[in-house]
Amino acid sequence: MWSSAFLESEMELMVPLKSHTDIPLYEQIYEYIKEEIKNGNLKAMTRLPSTRVLAENLKVSRSTSQMAYEQLLSEGYIEAVPCKGYYVAKIEELVEVGKSRDEGFVLQEEPAEAEYQVDFSPRGIDLDSFPFNAWRKITKNTLVDDNKAMFIAGDPQGELSLREAVREYLHTARGVNCRPEQIIVGAGSEYLLMLLAQVLGPDRVIAMENPTYKQAYRVFNSLGYRVRPVNMDKYGMSPELLRESGAQLAYIMPSHQYPTGIVMPVKRRQELLLWAGQREDRYLIEDDYDSEFRYKGKPIPALQGMDTREKVIYIGTFSKSIAPAIRVSYMVLPGTLLKKYKKKAGFYASTVSRIDQNILYQFIVGGYYERHLNRMRAVYKNKHDALMNALKGLEKDFIVKGENAGLHVLLTSRAGAEEEELVRKAGEAGVRVYGLSGYFIHPFHNHTRSTVILGYANLTEEQICDGIGLLKKAWAAE
């Protein structure tokens, strides 16, 4: 079957889609466009058709075209320009996988940031403490026998044994109440959000905290959802503004809001649950991305544990607690949506291999995960304390926020120094910091123009102290 879609009025892209193959349609579209870009047949800045137009012309579902574009976006082959569409990215060099069977898998090194002595990235984690020996042992044991079952497609929701292990962990550690059949395992939160869109249906209005996790916004926006940014007060998303937004869904991070670090109190959680319970089509999407790391007080239970009317869709991940490359996330659907999932999206195959699921299962039930978390809490606590001690000299000029949990803090200039100026001066001193403005859905929503973010997870204590020392000198005149 051959289909076509127009990139521009004069340009036609022929995409060969094979129906008699085990390769999913979205993967065929992704591979074809990727090869066209790599071979130079699709030039940089060429505008691609929208996911809707591509789906219509290829006679496939819109979710298929969306998944192909999301994969191309994540690998950097295309770019999404707000209010304009998708464009072919400028690609200078591509790293090819070696052909020799002796060369093995060729890893692409992260680009060196030579101009920065210290990078306070809020996205990193400490991989020096990764339990390589335990992971290697479990992997070896998983593959020691010729277990053919490991190499066939498994349960679309994820292996039952892993879902039971996740259920037990969520109940004991996060206060989540669910059954294994409510859990869906997927390769990354982005995939799960796309799957959720299949369940909820199109033409939804979703409210998002502002500022927020921009990757989630990009996913919702690409799915055609109408996103309504909702401002926050010191307790989190404003219930009054949420009601005014006209949204049916609200995407929130109550245990540790990203990037502000706000921990939502019980009263505000109850107010949002009340909002969701007032209409049948309303739901709260709880993203519990890094709740494992808290440095003051007891862990905050998940909002889902307070839900008595099945209005919370719970999403979590192992990327922060284990490693970004462990692309295993999970979604807990309320019972009211479980039947819709089985009807509308239950046919999607699991995006996590049975081998990876078994390794993670053994890692959890063998007690390795709990020991790793305890170790990482101690590691991050030491880094957190080193950062807070180093920041003492800046407290007269900056307000420190978000310091009680997570892997980053926020610094707000007391004198109202421009964010751009703070970032520039830090860069000139060899330190990379990140402006809060980059996390607002639209730049004109930013009313805190003097705040920067400092992440510390992937830095040593020595690098943290050196970086803060350089910032003190750079911002001395602010």
C-alpha positions as CSV (number, residue, x, y, z in Angstrom):
1,M,0.0,0.0,0.0
2,W,1.4,3.4,-1.1
3,S,0.2,6.6,0.4
4,S,1.2,10.3,0.1
5,A,1.1,13.5,2.1
6,F,1.9,17.0,1.1
7,L,4.6,18.9,2.9
8,E,4.1,22.1,0.9
9,S,1.8,22.9,-1.9
10,E,4.5,22.0,-4.5
11,M,6.1,19.1,-2.6
12,E,4.8,15.5,-2.2
13,L,6.2,12.9,0.2
14,M,5.6,9.3,-0.7
15,V,5.5,7.1,2.3
16,P,5.5,3.3,1.6
17,L,3.3,1.7,4.2
18,K,3.3,-2.1,4.3
19,S,0.2,-3.7,5.7
20,H,1.5,-7.3,5.7
21,T,4.3,-6.9,8.2
22,D,4.8,-7.0,11.9
23,I,6.4,-3.5,11.9
24,P,3.9,-1.0,13.3
25,L,2.7,1.7,11.0
26,Y,4.0,4.6,13.2
27,E,7.5,3.0,13.1
28,Q,7.3,2.7,9.3
29,I,6.5,6.4,9.0
30,Y,9.2,7.3,11.5
31,E,11.9,5.2,9.7
32,Y,11.0,6.6,6.3
33,I,11.0,10.3,7.3
34,K,14.2,9.8,9.3
35,E,16.0,8.2,6.3
36,E,14.7,11.0,4.0
37,I,16.2,13.5,6.4
38,K,19.5,11.7,6.8
39,N,19.9,11.2,3.0
40,G,19.2,14.9,2.4
41,N,16.0,14.4,0.5
42,L,14.1,16.5,3.2
43,K,16.1,19.7,3.7
44,A,16.4,21.6,7.0
45,M,13.5,23.9,7.8
46,T,11.2,22.0,5.4
47,R,7.7,22.2,6.8
48,L,6.1,18.9,7.5
49,P,2.3,18.2,7.4
50,S,0.4,18.4,10.6
51,T,-0.3,15.1,12.3
52,R,-4.0,15.4,11.3
53,V,-3.2,16.0,7.6
54,L,-0.6,13.3,7.6
55,A,-3.0,10.8,9.1
56,E,-5.8,11.7,6.6
57,N,-3.5,11.4,3.6
58,L,-1.9,8.1,4.7
59,K,-5.3,6.7,5.8
60,V,-4.0,5.9,9.3
61,S,-5.2,7.0,12.8
62,R,-4.0,10.3,14.1
63,S,-2.3,8.6,17.0
64,T,-0.1,6.7,14.5
65,S,1.2,9.9,12.9
66,Q,1.6,11.5,16.4
67,M,3.7,8.6,17.7
68,A,5.9,8.8,14.6
69,Y,6.4,12.6,15.1
70,E,7.0,12.2,18.8
71,Q,9.8,9.7,18.1
72,L,11.4,12.0,15.5
73,L,11.1,15.0,17.9
74,S,12.7,13.1,20.8
75,E,15.7,12.1,18.5
76,G,16.1,15.6,17.2
77,Y,15.3,15.0,13.5
78,I,12.4,17.4,13.6
79,E,11.3,20.5,15.6
80,A,7.9,21.7,16.8
81,V,7.5,25.4,16.3
82,P,4.6,26.8,18.4
83,C,1.6,28.0,16.3
84,K,3.4,27.0,13.1
85,G,3.9,23.3,13.0
86,Y,6.7,20.7,12.5
87,Y,9.9,21.4,10.6
88,V,13.0,19.4,9.6
89,A,15.7,20.2,12.1
90,K,19.2,21.3,11.1
91,I,21.5,18.3,11.5
92,E,25.2,18.8,11.1
93,E,26.4,15.3,11.9
94,L,24.9,11.9,12.5
95,V,26.4,9.1,14.5
96,E,26.1,5.8,12.7
97,V,26.0,2.4,14.4
98,G,29.1,0.4,13.6
99,K,28.7,-2.4,11.0
100,S,31.3,-4.8,12.4
101,R,29.9,-7.4,14.7
102,D,33.1,-7.0,16.9
103,E,32.6,-3.2,17.3
104,G,29.4,-3.6,19.3
105,F,26.9,-0.9,20.0
106,V,28.3,2.6,19.3
107,L,27.3,5.1,22.0
108,Q,27.0,8.8,21.2
109,E,28.7,10.9,23.8
110,E,26.9,13.9,25.2
111,P,28.2,17.1,23.6
112,A,30.9,18.6,25.8
113,E,30.0,21.9,27.4
114,A,33.6,23.2,27.3
115,E,32.5,26.8,28.0
116,Y,31.1,25.9,31.4
117,Q,33.1,24.8,34.4
118,V,29.9,23.9,36.3
119,D,26.5,23.1,34.8
120,F,23.6,23.2,37.3
121,S,21.3,21.3,35.1
122,P,17.9,20.4,36.7
123,R,17.5,17.3,34.5
124,G,20.5,15.2,35.5
125,I,20.8,12.4,38.1
126,D,23.8,10.8,39.8
127,L,24.8,7.8,37.7
128,D,28.1,7.3,39.6
129,S,26.0,5.6,42.3
130,F,24.1,3.3,39.9
131,P,24.1,-0.3,41.1
132,F,25.9,-1.7,38.1
133,N,26.9,-5.0,39.8
134,A,23.3,-5.8,40.8
135,W,21.9,-4.8,37.5
136,R,24.5,-6.9,35.7
137,K,23.8,-9.9,37.9
138,I,20.1,-9.8,37.3
139,T,20.5,-9.3,33.6
140,K,22.8,-12.3,33.4
141,N,20.4,-14.5,35.3
142,T,17.5,-13.3,33.2
143,L,19.3,-14.5,30.0
144,V,21.2,-17.5,31.4
145,D,18.6,-20.0,30.1
146,D,17.2,-20.3,26.6
147,N,13.9,-18.9,27.7
148,K,12.0,-18.3,24.4
149,A,9.1,-16.7,26.2
150,M,11.2,-13.7,27.0
151,F,11.5,-12.9,23.4
152,I,7.8,-12.8,22.4
153,A,5.2,-10.1,23.0
154,G,3.7,-10.1,26.4
155,D,0.8,-8.6,28.1
156,P,-0.1,-5.2,26.5
157,Q,-0.4,-3.6,30.0
158,G,2.9,-5.0,31.1
159,E,3.8,-8.3,32.8
160,L,1.4,-9.1,35.7
161,S,4.3,-9.9,38.0
162,L,5.9,-6.4,37.5
163,R,2.5,-4.7,37.8
164,E,2.0,-6.5,41.2
165,A,5.4,-5.4,42.4
166,V,4.7,-1.8,41.3
167,R,1.3,-1.9,43.0
168,E,2.9,-3.1,46.3
169,Y,5.6,-0.4,46.1
170,L,3.0,2.3,45.4
171,H,0.8,1.3,48.2
172,T,3.5,1.0,50.9
173,A,5.6,4.0,49.7
174,R,3.1,6.4,48.2
175,G,-0.3,5.4,49.7
176,V,-1.7,4.6,46.2
177,N,-4.8,2.3,46.3
178,C,-5.2,0.2,43.2
179,R,-5.3,-3.3,41.7
180,P,-2.6,-4.7,39.3
181,E,-5.2,-4.6,36.4
182,Q,-5.4,-0.8,36.8
183,I,-1.7,-0.4,36.1
184,I,-0.3,0.1,32.6
185,V,3.5,-0.1,32.0
186,G,5.0,1.9,29.2
187,A,8.3,3.3,27.8
188,G,8.2,6.8,29.2
189,S,5.6,9.1,30.5
190,E,5.1,10.7,27.0
191,Y,3.9,7.4,25.6
192,L,1.5,6.9,28.5
193,L,0.1,10.4,28.0
194,M,-0.5,9.6,24.3
195,L,-2.2,6.3,25.3
196,L,-4.3,8.2,27.8
197,A,-5.5,10.6,25.1
198,Q,-6.8,7.5,23.2
199,V,-8.8,6.6,26.2
200,L,-10.2,10.1,27.0
201,G,-10.8,11.0,23.4
202,P,-10.1,14.2,21.4
203,D,-11.2,17.8,21.8
204,R,-10.4,18.0,25.5
205,V,-9.5,21.1,27.4
206,I,-6.7,20.5,29.9
207,A,-5.5,22.9,32.6
208,M,-1.8,22.9,33.4
209,E,0.1,24.5,36.3
210,N,2.1,27.5,35.1
211,P,5.1,27.2,35.1
212,T,5.1,23.5,34.4
213,Y,6.9,20.5,32.9
214,K,7.2,21.6,29.3
215,Q,7.5,18.1,27.8
216,A,4.0,17.2,29.1
217,Y,2.7,20.4,27.5
218,R,4.3,19.6,24.2
219,V,2.7,16.1,24.2
220,F,-0.8,17.5,25.0
221,N,-0.4,20.3,22.4
222,S,0.7,17.8,19.8
223,L,-2.4,15.7,20.5
224,G,-4.6,18.6,19.7
225,Y,-5.7,19.3,23.3
226,R,-6.5,22.9,24.2
227,V,-4.1,23.7,27.0
228,R,-5.2,26.3,29.5
229,P,-2.3,27.6,31.7
230,V,-3.5,28.2,35.3
231,N,-1.5,30.3,37.6
232,M,-0.5,29.1,41.1
233,D,-0.4,30.6,44.5
234,K,1.9,29.3,47.3
235,Y,-0.3,26.2,47.7
236,G,-0.3,25.2,44.0
237,M,-2.9,25.4,41.2
238,S,-5.6,28.0,42.0
239,P,-9.1,26.3,42.2
240,E,-10.8,29.5,41.3
241,L,-8.8,29.9,38.1
242,L,-9.2,26.2,37.3
243,R,-13.0,26.6,37.4
244,E,-12.7,29.7,35.1
245,S,-10.6,27.8,32.6
246,G,-13.4,25.6,31.4
247,A,-11.1,22.5,31.5
248,Q,-12.2,18.9,32.0
249,L,-8.7,17.7,32.9
250,A,-6.0,19.2,35.2
251,Y,-2.4,18.1,35.0
252,I,-0.8,18.6,38.4
253,M,2.3,17.6,40.4
254,P,1.1,17.9,44.0
255,S,3.9,16.2,45.8
256,H,6.7,18.3,44.4
257,Q,5.6,20.7,41.6
258,Y,8.1,21.1,38.8
259,P,9.8,23.5,38.6
260,T,8.6,25.6,41.6
261,G,9.0,22.9,44.2
262,I,5.6,23.7,45.8
263,V,4.2,20.9,48.0
264,M,0.4,21.0,47.8
265,P,-1.2,20.9,51.2
266,V,-4.2,18.7,52.1
267,K,-6.8,21.4,51.9
268,R,-5.8,22.4,48.3
269,R,-5.8,18.7,47.3
270,Q,-9.3,18.4,48.7
271,E,-10.4,21.4,46.7
272,L,-9.1,20.0,43.5
273,L,-10.7,16.6,44.2
274,L,-14.0,18.4,44.8
275,W,-13.7,20.2,41.4
276,A,-13.1,16.9,39.7
277,G,-16.0,15.2,41.4
278,Q,-18.5,17.9,40.3
279,R,-18.7,16.5,36.7
280,E,-18.5,13.1,35.3
281,D,-16.0,14.0,32.6
282,R,-13.5,15.7,34.9
283,Y,-10.2,14.1,36.0
284,L,-7.0,15.0,37.7
285,I,-3.7,13.7,36.1
286,E,-1.2,13.4,39.0
287,D,2.4,13.3,37.9
288,D,4.4,11.9,40.8
289,Y,7.8,12.1,39.1
290,D,10.3,12.4,41.9
291,S,8.5,11.9,45.2
292,E,11.2,9.5,46.5
293,F,13.5,12.4,47.4
294,R,12.5,14.6,50.4
295,Y,14.8,16.1,53.0
296,K,12.5,17.6,55.6
297,G,9.5,16.0,57.3
298,K,7.8,12.8,56.3
299,P,7.1,11.8,52.6
300,I,3.9,13.3,51.3
301,P,1.4,10.6,50.3
302,A,0.1,10.7,46.7
303,L,-3.1,12.6,45.9
304,Q,-4.5,9.3,44.5
305,G,-4.7,7.8,48.0
306,M,-7.2,10.5,48.9
307,D,-9.4,9.9,45.9
308,T,-12.7,8.2,46.8
309,R,-14.6,8.9,43.6
310,E,-12.1,7.5,41.0
311,K,-11.1,10.9,39.6
312,V,-7.3,10.7,39.7
313,I,-5.1,9.3,36.9
314,Y,-1.7,8.6,38.5
315,I,1.6,8.6,36.6
316,G,5.0,7.7,37.9
317,T,8.4,6.7,36.5
318,F,11.7,5.0,37.3
319,S,13.7,7.4,35.3
320,K,14.6,9.7,38.2
321,S,15.0,7.0,40.9
322,I,17.1,4.6,38.8
323,A,18.3,6.0,35.5
324,P,16.9,8.0,32.5
325,A,17.7,5.1,30.2
326,I,15.4,2.8,32.2
327,R,12.5,3.9,30.1
328,V,9.8,2.4,32.3
329,S,6.9,4.4,33.5
330,Y,3.5,3.4,34.8
331,M,0.0,4.8,34.8
332,V,-2.8,3.9,37.3
333,L,-6.2,4.3,35.7
334,P,-9.3,4.8,37.8
335,G,-11.8,2.0,37.5
336,T,-14.1,4.3,35.5
337,L,-11.6,4.5,32.7
338,L,-10.4,0.9,32.7
339,K,-13.2,-0.3,30.5
340,K,-12.6,2.5,28.1
341,Y,-8.9,1.7,27.9
342,K,-9.6,-2.0,27.1
343,K,-12.0,-1.0,24.4
344,K,-10.1,1.9,22.8
345,A,-6.5,1.2,23.5
346,G,-6.1,-2.3,24.9
347,F,-4.9,-3.6,21.6
348,Y,-1.6,-1.5,21.7
349,A,1.4,-3.8,22.4
350,S,3.6,-3.1,25.4
351,T,6.4,-0.7,24.5
352,V,8.7,-2.3,27.2
353,S,10.3,-5.6,26.3
354,R,9.6,-8.6,28.6
355,I,13.4,-8.8,29.2
356,D,13.6,-5.3,30.6
357,Q,10.4,-5.8,32.6
358,N,11.8,-9.0,34.2
359,I,15.0,-7.3,35.1
360,L,13.1,-4.4,36.8
361,Y,10.8,-6.9,38.5
362,Q,13.8,-8.8,39.9
363,F,15.4,-5.5,40.9
364,I,12.3,-4.6,42.9
365,V,11.4,-7.9,44.6
366,G,15.0,-8.7,45.3
367,G,15.3,-5.7,47.6
368,Y,17.8,-3.9,45.3
369,Y,15.5,-1.0,44.5
370,E,14.8,-0.2,48.1
371,R,18.5,-0.3,49.0
372,H,19.3,1.8,46.0
373,L,16.7,4.4,47.0
374,N,18.0,4.6,50.5
375,R,21.5,5.0,49.2
376,M,20.5,7.7,46.7
377,R,18.5,9.6,49.4
378,A,21.8,9.8,51.4
379,V,23.8,10.8,48.4
380,Y,21.4,13.5,47.4
381,K,20.9,14.7,51.0
382,N,24.7,15.3,51.2
383,K,24.7,17.2,47.9
384,H,21.6,19.2,49.1
385,D,23.3,20.1,52.3
386,A,26.5,21.1,50.5
387,L,24.5,23.4,48.2
388,M,22.5,25.0,51.0
389,N,25.7,25.6,53.0
390,A,27.3,27.2,50.0
391,L,24.3,29.4,49.3
392,K,24.4,31.0,52.8
393,G,26.5,33.8,51.4
394,L,23.9,34.6,48.8
395,E,20.8,34.7,51.1
396,K,21.0,38.5,51.6
397,D,20.6,39.0,47.9
398,F,18.5,35.9,46.9
399,I,15.4,34.1,48.3
400,V,15.9,30.3,48.2
401,K,12.8,28.2,47.4
402,G,12.0,24.5,46.8
403,E,14.9,23.3,49.1
404,N,12.9,20.6,51.0
405,A,12.5,18.1,48.2
406,G,13.6,17.1,44.7
407,L,16.9,17.7,43.0
408,H,16.9,21.4,42.4
409,V,16.4,24.8,44.1
410,L,15.2,28.2,42.9
411,L,16.9,31.5,43.6
412,T,14.9,34.7,43.3
413,S,16.7,38.0,43.3
414,R,15.5,40.3,46.2
415,A,16.5,43.3,44.1
416,G,14.5,42.2,41.1
417,A,17.6,41.6,38.9
418,E,16.6,40.5,35.4
419,E,16.8,36.8,34.8
420,E,18.5,37.2,31.5
421,E,21.3,39.2,33.2
422,L,21.7,36.7,35.9
423,V,22.1,33.9,33.4
424,R,24.5,35.9,31.3
425,K,26.8,36.9,34.1
426,A,26.8,33.3,35.4
427,G,27.8,32.1,31.9
428,E,30.6,34.6,31.7
429,A,31.9,33.2,35.0
430,G,31.8,29.6,33.6
431,V,28.6,28.5,35.3
432,R,25.4,27.4,33.6
433,V,22.1,28.2,35.4
434,Y,18.6,28.0,34.0
435,G,15.9,30.7,33.9
436,L,12.5,30.0,35.3
437,S,11.0,31.8,32.3
438,G,11.7,28.7,30.1
439,Y,9.1,26.7,32.0
440,F,6.1,29.0,31.4
441,I,3.8,27.8,28.7
442,H,3.8,31.2,27.1
443,P,6.6,33.8,27.8
444,F,4.1,36.6,28.5
445,H,2.7,34.6,31.5
446,N,6.0,35.0,33.3
447,H,5.7,37.4,36.2
448,T,8.8,36.2,38.1
449,R,11.5,37.6,35.8
450,S,14.3,37.3,38.4
451,T,14.4,33.6,39.2
452,V,17.0,31.0,38.2
453,I,17.0,27.2,38.8
454,L,20.0,25.3,40.2
455,G,20.0,21.5,39.8
456,Y,22.6,19.5,41.6
457,A,22.0,15.8,41.2
458,N,24.8,15.1,38.6
459,L,27.4,17.3,40.3
460,T,29.9,16.4,43.0
461,E,29.9,18.2,46.3
462,E,33.2,19.9,45.2
463,Q,31.7,21.0,41.9
464,I,28.6,22.4,43.8
465,C,30.8,24.5,46.1
466,D,33.0,25.7,43.2
467,G,30.0,26.6,41.2
468,I,28.4,28.6,44.0
469,G,31.7,30.4,44.6
470,L,31.9,31.5,41.0
471,L,28.2,32.7,41.2
472,K,28.9,34.8,44.2
473,K,31.6,36.6,42.4
474,A,29.6,36.9,39.2
475,W,26.5,38.3,41.0
476,A,28.4,40.4,43.5
477,A,27.0,43.7,41.9
478,E,23.4,42.4,41.7
